[in-house]
Amino acid sequence: PKLHFDLSQQEPIPPDGVAAALALMQSGKLHRYGETDGKLSPVSALEAAFAAELGLPYCVALNSCGSSMFVALKSAGVMPGDAVLSNCFTLAPVPGALAHAGARPVLVDVCDDYTIDLDDLARKARSSGAKTLLLSHMRGHICDMERLSEVCAEQGIALIEDCAHTMGAGWDGRATGTWGLAGLLQPAKLQARQQRRRRPAGHARPRPGRAGHSVLWQLHVLRRARCPTRRGRV
């Protein structure tokens, strides 16, 4: 038997989501400014709720995946010409953001389970001198985040997590997007169940009964009030 699935087809937006979108458009408050009534705008309320969900102090909603990556790279102090590590199994917005920031990509191999090769990461960090890693948790596969954190600490690497495919998933009880300097999360039609360390490849699974905040948001979640810069650059 053959299975016929359109993997590109999204689930329809539920009626309450459609009603909320119509109410927002009818209000005329289509941006975060003009909060004269003392109430948070929908954008600001989403940011506060999402940060609280992850236990982080800050969250910034941006217009696209590429924008969130660019902001994270610049927050990490990446300047034109800087080498930035990235796993070679990724999607177009990642090299696009690197090009937008003027960075020089250093591609790191992946293992048979589609996660980043941590031995090659250490080698490429030493040979390139890169001090930033833009890591994509592709297709819901999460590497050994504890070991990756050790490699980053040993090599002095700032970690930025692209969690577009792992919203709601984690490693050993800790959510993706909270392991490094910043996490980039894309609320989608389904969140994912937290993973245990011994689960092979840390693959994300849907968490039943919980929908994402919106398919239209790309979130840039900051862990700290200030992002450290390197060599005195801003």
SERO-4910 file (N, C-alpha, C, O; in steps of 0.05 Angstrom, whole numbers):
BEGIN
 pado doro    nc1    nc2    nc3   cac1   cac2   cac3    cc1    cc2    cc3    oc1    oc2    oc3
  Pro    A     17    -24      0      0      0      0     17     25      0     39     25     11
  Lys    A      7     46    -13     21     71    -14      7     92      4    -17     94      5
  Leu    A     24    107     18     13    128     35     16    155     20     37    161      8
  His    A     -5    170     20     -5    195      5     -9    218     25    -30    222     36
  Phe    A     13    233     29     13    255     47     24    280     33     44    278     19
  Asp    A     12    302     37     23    327     28     36    340     52     23    353     69
  Leu    A     62    336     55     77    345     78     78    376     80     85    387    100
  Ser    A     72    389     58     73    418     58     46    431     66     44    455     71
  Gln    A     26    414     69     -1    424     76     -3    429    106      0    411    122
  Gln    A     -9    454    113    -13    461    141    -42    455    149    -60    454    132
  Glu    A    -46    451    175    -73    448    185    -88    475    184    -75    496    186
  Pro    A   -114    475    180   -129    500    178   -128    515    205   -127    502    226
  Ile    A   -128    541    204   -129    557    228   -156    554    241   -177    556    228
  Pro    A   -157    548    267   -183    543    281   -200    568    281   -189    590    279
  Pro    A   -226    565    285   -244    589    284   -237    610    304   -239    634    298
  Asp    A   -228    602    329   -221    623    348   -197    639    339   -194    662    346
  Gly    A   -178    626    325   -155    640    314   -163    660    293   -152    682    291
  Val    A   -181    651    275   -191    669    254   -206    693    267   -202    716    258
  Ala    A   -222    688    287   -237    710    300   -217    729    313   -222    754    312
  Ala    A   -196    719    326   -177    737    339   -162    754    319   -158    778    324
  Ala    A   -156    742    296   -142    758    275   -160    780    264   -151    802    259
  Leu    A   -186    774    260   -205    794    250   -209    816    270   -210    840    263
  Ala    A   -210    809    296   -214    829    317   -190    848    318   -193    872    322
  Leu    A   -166    836    314   -142    853    314   -142    872    290   -135    895    294
  Met    A   -149    862    267   -149    880    243   -171    901    246   -166    924    238
  Gln    A   -193    895    258   -215    914    262   -207    935    283   -218    958    282
  Ser    A   -190    928    301   -181    947    322   -163    969    311   -161    991    322
  Gly    A   -149    962    289   -130    981    278   -103    981    291    -85    996    283
  Lys    A   -100    965    313    -74    964    327    -57    942    316    -56    920    327
  Leu    A    -43    948    295    -29    928    280      1    928    287     16    913    273
  His    A     10    943    306     38    942    315     39    945    345     18    948    358
  Arg    A     63    945    356     66    945    385     64    972    398     65    974    422
  Tyr    A     62    993    382     63   1020    393     35   1031    399     15   1019    391
  Gly    A     33   1054    413      8   1066    419     -8   1053    441    -32   1052    439
  Glu    A      6   1043    461     -8   1030    483    -18   1050    504     -9   1050    527
  Thr    A    -36   1068    495    -46   1090    512    -65   1081    533    -70   1095    553
  Asp    A    -78   1057    530    -97   1048    549    -85   1032    572    -99   1022    589
  Gly    A    -59   1030    572    -45   1016    594    -44    986    590    -34    972    608
  Lys    A    -55    976    568    -55    947    563    -33    940    544    -27    956    526
  Leu    A    -21    917    548     -1    907    529    -14    902    502    -36    892    500
  Ser    A      1    909    481     -8    902    454     -7    871    451      8    858    466
  Pro    A    -21    860    431    -19    831    427     10    821    423     17    799    432
  Val    A     26    837    410     54    829    406     69    828    432     83    809    438
  Ser    A     66    850    448     80    851    474     70    829    493     86    817    507
  Ala    A     44    824    492     33    802    509     44    775    501     50    759    518
  Leu    A     47    770    475     58    745    466     87    742    475     95    721    484
  Glu    A    102    764    472    130    763    480    133    756    510    149    739    517
  Ala    A    117    769    527    118    764    555    110    735    562    123    722    578
  Ala    A     89    726    549     79    699    555     99    678    545    103    657    559
  Phe    A    111    682    522    129    662    511    155    661    528    165    639    533
  Ala    A    165    684    536    189    684    554    183    669    580    200    654    589
  Ala    A    160    674    591    152    661    616    150    631    612    158    615    630
  Glu    A    140    622    590    137    594    584    164    580    584    166    557    593
  Leu    A    185    593    574    211    581    572    228    588    597    250    578    600
  Gly    A    218    605    615    233    612    639    256    630    633    277    630    647
  Leu    A    253    647    612    274    666    604    265    695    609    240    700    609
  Pro    A    283    713    612    275    741    619    264    756    595    248    775    599
  Tyr    A    272    750    570    265    767    548    257    750    524    266    728    520
  Cys    A    240    762    508    232    750    482    225    773    463    212    792    471
  Val    A    234    771    439    228    792    419    216    778    394    227    760    383
  Ala    A    192    787    387    178    776    363    187    792    338    186    817    338
  Leu    A    196    777    318    206    789    294    189    779    270    172    762    273
  Asn    A    194    790    247    177    785    224    184    759    209    168    749    194
  Ser    A    208    748    213    216    725    197    239    710    210    252    720    229
  Cys    A    243    686    201    266    670    210    292    684    204    310    685    222
  Gly    A    295    694    180    320    707    173    326    731    190    349    736    198
  Ser    A    305    747    197    309    770    214    319    762    242    337    774    253
  Ser    A    307    741    253    314    732    280    343    722    281    358    728    300
  Met    A    351    708    260    379    699    259    398    722    256    419    722    269
  Phe    A    391    741    239    409    764    235    412    780    262    435    787    269
  Val    A    390    785    276    391    799    301    408    784    322    424    796    336
  Ala    A    405    757    322    420    741    341    450    742    335    466    744    353
  Leu    A    457    740    309    485    741    301    497    768    309    520    769    319
  Lys    A    483    790    304    494    816    311    495    820    341    514    833    351
  Ser    A    476    808    355    476    810    385    500    795    396    511    802    417
  Ala    A    509    774    382    532    758    390    558    772    383    580    762    390
  Gly    A    557    795    369    581    809    362    593    802    336    616    809    330
  Val    A    578    787    319    589    779    293    591    804    275    572    819    271
  Met    A    615    807    263    621    829    245    627    819    218    634    795    215
  Pro    A    625    835    197    631    826    170    659    813    168    678    824    178
  Gly    A    660    790    156    685    776    153    690    755    174    707    738    172
  Asp    A    674    756    196    678    736    218    669    709    209    650    706    194
  Ala    A    683    688    218    676    661    213    654    652    232    656    658    256
  Val    A    633    639    222    611    629    239    607    600    232    603    593    208
  Leu    A    606    583    252    602    554    248    572    549    244    555    562    256
  Ser    A    566    529    227    538    521    223    538    492    213    555    485    196
  Asn    A    519    476    222    517    449    212    509    450    183    492    466    175
  Cys    A    520    431    167    516    432    138    488    424    130    479    431    108
  Phe    A    474    409    147    446    401    141    428    422    153    424    423    177
  Thr    A    418    440    135    403    463    145    385    472    123    381    458    103
  Leu    A    372    496    126    354    507    106    365    534     97    382    546    110
  Ala    A    354    544     75    364    568     62    365    593     80    384    608     77
  Pro    A    346    597     99    349    621    115    374    623    131    382    645    139
  Val    A    386    600    138    411    601    154    434    614    138    445    634    148
  Pro    A    442    603    115    463    616    100    455    644     91    472    662     88
  Gly    A    429    648     87    420    675     80    425    695    102    434    718     97
  Ala    A    420    687    127    425    705    150    455    710    153    463    732    159
  Leu    A    471    689    149    500    692    151    510    712    130    527    729    135
  Ala    A    499    710    105    507    728     84    498    757     91    513    776     86
  His    A    474    760    102    464    786    109    482    799    130    486    823    130
  Ala    A    492    783    149    510    793    170    538    797    160    555    808    174
  Gly    A    544    788    135    571    791    124    590    770    135    614    773    133
  Ala    A    579    749    148    596    729    161    607    709    140    596    706    118
  Arg    A    628    695    148    639    674    131    631    647    142    640    640    164
  Pro    A    614    632    128    604    607    140    626    585    140    641    582    121
  Val    A    626    571    162    644    547    165    626    523    170    615    521    192
  Leu    A    623    506    150    603    484    151    615    461    167    638    453    163
  Val    A    599    450    185    606    428    202    591    403    193    567    405    187
  Asp    A    604    380    192    591    355    183    569    347    202    568    356    225
  Val    A    552    330    193    531    318    209    535    288    211    548    276    194
  Cys    A    523    276    231    525    247    235    502    233    220    485    245    208
  Asp    A    502    206    222    482    191    208    454    197    219    434    192    205
  Asp    A    451    207    243    425    213    255    417    242    249    398    252    261
  Tyr    A    432    256    231    426    283    222    433    305    243    426    328    239
  Thr    A    446    298    264    454    318    284    483    326    278    498    312    264
  Ile    A    491    349    289    517    359    284    539    341    294    536    329    316
  Asp    A    560    338    279    583    321    287    600    337    307    614    356    298
  Leu    A    600    330    332    613    346    352    644    344    350    657    364    357
  Asp    A    654    322    341    683    320    337    692    339    314    712    353    316
  Asp    A    676    340    292    682    358    270    678    387    279    693    405    270
  Leu    A    659    392    297    655    419    307    680    429    321    689    451    317
  Ala    A    692    412    338    716    420    352    739    425    333    754    444    336
  Arg    A    741    408    313    763    411    293    759    437    277    778    452    274
  Lys    A    735    442    268    730    466    251    733    491    268    742    512    258
  Ala    A    726    490    294    729    513    311    758    520    314    766    544    313
  Arg    A    775    500    318    803    505    321    816    515    296    832    534    296
  Ser    A    809    503    273    822    511    248    812    537    237    827    551    223
  Ser    A    787    545    243    776    570    231    778    593    250    778    616    241
  Gly    A    780    588    276    780    610    296    752    621    301    750    642    314
  Ala    A    732    608    291    704    618    294    696    618    324    704    600    339
  Lys    A    682    638    332    673    641    360    643    641    363    633    648    384
  Thr    A    629    635    341    599    634    342    590    609    327    600    602    306
  Leu    A    570    595    338    558    572    325    528    578    322    514    582    342
  Leu    A    519    578    297    490    579    291    481    551    286    485    540    264
  Leu    A    468    539    306    461    510    305    432    507    298    414    518    311
  Ser    A    426    491    277    399    485    270    392    457    279    405    438    273
  His    A    370    455    295    360    429    303    342    419    281    318    420    283
  Met    A    354    408    260    339    402    236    321    378    239    328    358    250
  Arg    A    296    382    229    276    361    228    270    349    256    262    326    258
  Gly    A    275    365    277    269    356    304    290    339    316    286    327    338
  His    A    313    336    304    335    320    315    353    337    332    364    357    322
  Ile    A    357    329    357    373    345    376    398    329    383    396    305    390
  Cys    A    421    342    381    446    329    388    449    327    419    431    337    433
  Asp    A    470    315    428    477    314    456    484    342    465    507    351    462
  Met    A    465    357    476    469    385    483    488    389    506    501    410    507
  Glu    A    491    370    523    510    372    545    539    371    534    556    387    541
  Arg    A    543    352    516    570    351    504    575    375    486    598    385    485
  Leu    A    555    383    471    559    407    454    566    431    471    583    447    463
  Ser    A    553    434    494    559    457    511    588    455    521    601    476    524
  Glu    A    598    431    526    626    428    534    645    436    512    664    450    517
  Val    A    638    428    487    655    436    465    655    467    462    676    479    458
  Cys    A    632    479    464    630    508    461    646    522    483    659    542    478
  Ala    A    644    511    508    659    524    530    689    521    526    704    539    531
  Glu    A    698    497    516    726    493    512    738    511    490    760    520    492
  Gln    A    721    516    469    731    531    446    723    560    448    729    576    430
  Gly    A    709    568    469    700    596    471    680    604    451    681    626    440
  Ile    A    661    587    445    641    591    424    615    601    436    605    589    455
  Ala    A    603    622    425    576    630    432    556    615    416    558    614    391
  Leu    A    537    602    429    517    585    416    491    600    411    480    613    429
  Ile    A    482    599    386    456    609    378    440    585    367    450    572    349
  Glu    A    417    580    378    401    557    370    378    565    352    361    582    358
  Asp    A    377    552    328    355    554    310    336    531    317    341    508    310
  Cys    A    313    538    330    295    517    340    269    517    325    248    510    336
  Ala    A    269    525    299    245    525    283    231    498    282    207    496    279
  His    A    247    477    285    236    450    284    233    436    311    225    413    312
  Thr    A    240    450    332    240    437    359    226    454    380    233    452    404
  Met    A    207    470    373    192    485    393    178    466    412    162    449    403
  Gly    A    183    468    438    171    451    457    187    426    463    180    411    481
  Ala    A    208    421    448    225    397    453    249    405    469    256    429    471
  Gly    A    262    385    481    285    391    497    304    368    498    300    347    486
  Trp    A    326    372    514    346    351    518    349    347    548    357    366    562
  Asp    A    344    323    558    347    317    586    331    337    603    340    346    624
  Gly    A    306    343    594    289    360    610    293    390    607    279    406    620
  Arg    A    312    398    590    317    427    586    310    434    558    319    421    539
  Ala    A    294    455    554    283    462    528    305    471    509    324    484    517
  Thr    A    301    465    484    319    477    463    313    507    462    290    516    468
  Gly    A    333    522    456    331    551    456    340    564    482    341    588    484
  Thr    A    347    547    502    355    557    528    384    549    535    393    554    557
  Trp    A    398    538    515    425    527    521    447    547    515    469    544    525
  Gly    A    441    567    500    463    585    492    456    614    496    440    621    514
  Leu    A    468    631    480    464    660    481    435    668    474    423    685    487
  Ala    A    425    655    453    398    661    444    386    637    430    400    620    420
  Gly    A    359    636    431    345    615    417    324    627    398    311    647    405
  Leu    A    321    615    375    303    625    354    281    604    351    287    582    342
  Leu    A    257    611    357    235    591    357    213    601    339    206    624    338
  Gln    A    202    582    324    180    588    306    155    573    315    153    549    311
  Pro    A    136    587    328    111    573    336     97    562    311     92    577    292
  Ala    A     91    537    312     79    524    289     53    511    298     43    516    320
  Lys    A     42    494    281     15    482    287     16    463    310     -4    458    323
  Leu    A     40    452    316     42    434    338     67    440    354     88    447    342
  Gln    A     66    438    380     90    438    396    100    409    399     87    391    388
  Ala    A    122    405    413    133    379    414    139    371    443    143    388    461
  Arg    A    139    345    447    143    334    474    173    336    482    191    333    465
  Gln    A    177    342    507    205    343    517    217    316    514    204    295    518
  Gln    A    243    316    509    257    291    504    275    284    527    283    301    543
  Arg    A    282    258    529    300    249    549    327    244    537    330    240    512
  Arg    A    348    245    553    375    244    543    381    218    528    396    217    509
  Arg    A    368    196    537    375    170    525    358    164    500    361    143    488
  Arg    A    340    182    493    324    177    469    342    181    444    354    203    442
  Pro    A    343    163    426    362    166    403    356    191    387    333    197    380
  Ala    A    377    206    382    377    230    365    360    253    377    359    274    364
  Gly    A    348    249    400    333    270    412    310    280    394    305    304    393
  His    A    297    262    380    278    271    359    253    282    373    242    270    391
  Ala    A    244    304    362    220    318    373    195    303    365    192    296    342
  Arg    A    176    300    384    150    289    378    128    309    385    133    326    402
  Pro    A    105    308    372     84    326    379     74    323    407     72    301    417
  Arg    A     68    345    420     55    345    447     25    347    442     16    369    435
  Pro    A     10    326    447    -19    327    440    -33    349    456    -28    353    480
  Gly    A    -53    361    443    -71    379    456    -61    407    461    -74    423    474
  Arg    A    -37    414    450    -26    441    453    -19    453    426     -2    442    412
  Ala    A    -31    475    420    -25    488    394     -5    510    398     -2    520    420
  Gly    A     10    517    377     29    539    378     14    565    380    -10    567    375
  His    A     28    586    389     15    612    392      5    623    365    -17    634    364
  Ser    A     21    621    345     14    631    318     33    621    298     57    619    304
  Val    A     24    615    274     42    606    253     56    630    240     74    626    223
  Leu    A     49    654    248     60    677    235     84    690    249     97    708    239
  Trp    A     90    680    273    111    692    289    137    677    287    138    653    285
  Gln    A    159    692    287    186    681    290    197    695    315    199    720    315
  Leu    A    205    680    334    213    691    360    243    690    365    256    670    359
  His    A    253    712    374    281    713    382    282    716    412    276    737    423
  Val    A    290    695    426    289    694    455    317    699    466    335    684    461
  Leu    A    319    720    482    345    727    494    347    716    523    327    718    538
  Arg    A    370    705    530    373    694    556    384    715    576    379    713    600
  Arg    A    397    736    566    410    755    584    402    783    576    392    789    554
  Ala    A    405    801    595    399    829    590    418    841    570    410    858    554
  Arg    A    443    833    571    463    843    553    477    820    539    483    800    552
  Cys    A    482    824    514    497    804    499    527    812    498    533    834    491
  Pro    A    544    794    506    573    801    507    584    806    479    577    791    461
  Thr    A    600    826    477    614    831    452    643    821    454    653    818    476
  Arg    A    656    817    431    683    807    431    702    828    421    695    843    402
  Arg    A    725    829    432    746    847    424    736    876    424    745    892    407
  Gly    A    718    883    442    709    911    445    692    921    423    687    945    421
  Arg    A    681    902    405    665    911    383    636    911    391    627    896    407
  Val    A    621    930    378    592    931    382    579    932    354    555    933    353
***
